[in-house]
């Protein structure tokens, strides 16, 4: 009979009889292995509730459901919900559920309503010389907010930097303070910061305080239609778009093309900063060697990054491509990068010479490490082109996506700076042909002139200079 108890950030299993050969806690995006101690007639397995993922620092496990393997070890176990410093955990039979470390008093509709009322009532309080960052709703610390954070940390090291995170598994920049969404600390930081830097909608009720500013960096130059331009007019969506855009004081665009679309799609009347994308600064001057080493990829290996966008009609990453077969046919390492919206509901892909990097914190670092990009309609195409490296477009559902789901702002098949293919066989042929990049050289050059002319490695510097010049934060 197995027994279970909790230590500090540890799950402890013990039993009588022969010790199992292994005990693992297995989730969609992480797994940990127990240290097993056996003595005559009994055993004890210590499962850490933290892990190092993709070569990163050891952090608490991401929220989600985990199973104990082998299953017979956990038969009949039960553990009531327990709040630990970095997570909440409960157990029923072989299922372990890990959740963010939110006190149960606040983790309810009434609890959040009480915190929201307190947040709104703080409208007259003095603002803190701080910045509140949020990227992809707190799923990671990445994108333009991360690049702005890094520049701000150098230019104004005394400014407090809060990062909104879904749980403690999210790695935040050095010197920053992680605040878990929904906690009293999160609501307080959001109310107290002089500046909010976000790359998507603010979502939860935002009550502007006197002197507080919002910089909306957005998260990509659009190919697919956005906001009011999406197919099918919905009055509720139109109202939501109008209200959201009124919360922003400035909107960042990678290039003039994106600036025109974002202003129209969001009916935005505030300041438009066409400064290039801070997240792309590293693509101009950085090296992918450190990322390859972190992922265990040799310098001489060919690396193909597969990074499709999400679909409105499914939660998980698309399954059109077989990454294991692609790696075998190309003799390459294939990195699979799902969109941030597929991070929580999905699970890691695995196989020989395949590494699922959906949980890797910063896409820009993966672009540096890759030799080739394979995407579909993702805005990552406009970032990767800053490197000048070849890309291909794998679009088996282009008619459905273009005609029914979202629609495009321009003809991708006509203007793409790389082959546009519908089958994996054609994709392999295009990536195996050494002459393919040269055949798209003119299109690639025109593409870069249109979309990357401001990606010169100094975008973060320009953005932070604007922030300081406008007095949105005090650098001293």
ZIKA-V267633 format. One record per pair of residues at least 12 apart in sequence whose ideal C-beta (glycine too) atoms are under 7 Angstrom apart, sorted by the first residue. I is the first residue (numbers start at 1). J is the second residue. If there is no record, write none. Layout:
I;J
I;J
This chain:
1;15
1;16
2;15
2;73
2;74
2;77
3;15
4;77
4;79
4;91
6;79
6;82
6;89
8;84
9;48
9;49
9;50
9;84
9;86
10;46
10;47
10;48
10;49
11;25
11;47
11;49
11;96
12;44
12;46
13;45
13;73
14;42
14;43
14;44
15;42
15;43
16;41
16;42
19;36
19;38
19;43
20;36
20;70
20;73
23;36
23;45
23;47
23;68
23;73
24;69
25;47
25;66
25;68
25;96
26;66
26;67
26;69
27;61
27;64
27;65
27;66
28;64
28;346
28;347
28;348
29;62
29;347
29;348
29;359
30;51
30;53
30;61
30;62
32;47
32;48
32;51
34;46
34;47
49;61
49;87
49;89
53;359
54;294
54;295
54;357
54;359
54;360
55;294
55;295
56;171
57;171
59;168
59;169
59;171
60;86
60;87
60;167
60;168
60;169
61;87
61;98
61;169
62;167
62;169
63;98
63;99
63;100
63;166
63;167
64;98
65;95
65;97
66;96
66;98
67;94
67;95
68;94
68;96
71;94
74;93
74;94
76;93
77;91
77;93
78;91
78;92
79;91
83;101
83;103
83;104
84;101
85;101
86;101
86;168
87;99
87;100
87;101
87;167
87;168
88;100
88;101
100;166
100;167
100;180
100;182
101;168
101;180
102;180
102;182
102;183
106;182
106;183
106;184
107;182
112;182
115;184
115;187
116;205
118;187
119;187
119;190
119;191
119;207
120;207
122;191
123;207
123;209
127;192
127;194
127;209
127;211
127;212
128;160
128;192
128;193
128;194
129;159
129;160
129;194
129;473
129;474
130;159
130;160
130;162
130;192
130;193
130;194
131;152
131;159
131;161
131;193
131;195
131;197
131;473
132;162
132;164
132;189
132;190
132;193
132;196
133;145
133;149
133;161
133;162
133;163
133;164
133;197
134;164
134;198
135;199
136;199
136;200
136;340
137;200
137;203
138;164
138;165
138;166
138;170
138;181
139;166
139;340
139;343
139;344
140;170
140;340
140;361
141;163
141;170
141;171
141;172
141;173
141;361
142;361
142;362
142;363
143;199
143;219
143;279
144;199
144;217
144;252
144;277
144;278
144;279
145;197
145;198
145;199
145;217
146;173
146;279
146;362
147;278
147;279
147;281
147;460
148;197
148;278
148;460
148;463
148;464
149;161
149;173
149;176
150;173
150;460
151;460
151;461
151;464
152;464
153;173
153;175
155;464
155;468
155;475
156;473
156;475
158;476
159;473
159;475
160;177
161;175
161;176
161;177
162;177
162;179
162;189
162;193
163;176
163;177
163;178
163;179
164;179
164;181
164;186
165;178
165;180
165;181
166;181
167;180
168;180
171;361
191;209
194;211
194;212
194;213
194;472
194;473
195;213
195;215
195;467
195;472
195;473
196;214
197;215
197;217
198;214
198;216
199;217
199;218
199;219
200;219
201;244
202;244
202;247
206;247
208;247
213;249
213;472
214;247
214;248
214;249
215;249
215;250
215;252
216;248
216;251
216;252
217;252
218;251
218;252
218;262
220;379
220;382
221;254
221;255
221;257
221;258
221;379
221;382
221;451
222;258
222;261
222;379
222;409
223;377
223;379
223;408
223;409
223;412
224;377
224;406
224;407
224;408
225;406
225;407
225;409
226;261
226;265
227;241
227;265
227;266
228;241
228;265
228;267
229;265
230;406
231;406
231;407
241;266
242;267
245;266
245;267
245;268
248;268
248;270
249;270
249;271
250;270
250;271
250;273
251;268
251;270
251;272
252;273
252;275
252;463
253;272
253;273
253;274
254;276
254;277
254;382
254;451
254;454
255;274
255;450
255;451
255;453
255;454
256;274
257;450
257;451
259;272
259;274
261;409
273;463
273;466
274;454
275;454
275;459
275;462
275;463
276;454
276;455
276;456
276;459
277;383
277;455
277;459
278;459
278;460
278;463
279;364
279;383
280;364
280;383
280;386
280;455
280;459
281;457
281;458
281;459
281;460
282;364
282;368
283;364
283;367
283;368
283;383
283;386
283;387
284;386
284;455
284;456
284;457
285;457
286;368
287;368
288;368
288;369
291;365
291;366
291;368
291;369
292;369
295;355
297;333
301;333
302;330
302;331
302;332
302;371
303;332
303;333
303;335
303;369
303;370
303;371
304;326
304;330
304;332
304;334
304;370
304;371
304;372
304;374
305;335
305;337
305;366
305;367
305;370
305;373
305;374
306;321
306;323
306;334
306;335
306;336
306;337
306;374
307;337
307;373
307;375
307;378
307;380
308;375
308;376
308;378
309;339
309;376
309;377
309;378
310;339
310;341
310;342
311;405
312;405
312;406
313;405
315;342
315;345
316;342
316;345
316;346
317;338
317;342
317;346
320;394
320;396
320;397
321;394
321;424
322;424
323;336
323;349
323;351
323;354
324;351
324;352
324;354
325;424
326;424
326;428
327;352
327;353
327;354
329;428
330;428
330;431
330;432
333;353
333;355
334;353
334;354
335;355
335;357
335;366
335;370
336;349
336;354
336;356
336;357
336;358
337;357
337;358
337;363
337;366
338;358
339;378
342;358
343;358
343;359
346;358
363;380
367;383
367;384
367;387
371;389
372;389
372;390
372;391
372;431
373;391
374;392
374;394
374;427
375;391
375;393
376;393
376;394
376;395
377;401
382;451
385;417
385;447
385;448
385;451
385;452
386;452
386;455
390;418
390;436
390;437
391;417
391;418
392;418
392;419
392;421
392;427
392;430
392;431
393;412
393;416
393;418
393;419
393;420
394;421
394;427
395;420
395;422
396;422
396;423
415;443
417;440
417;443
417;444
417;447
418;440
419;436
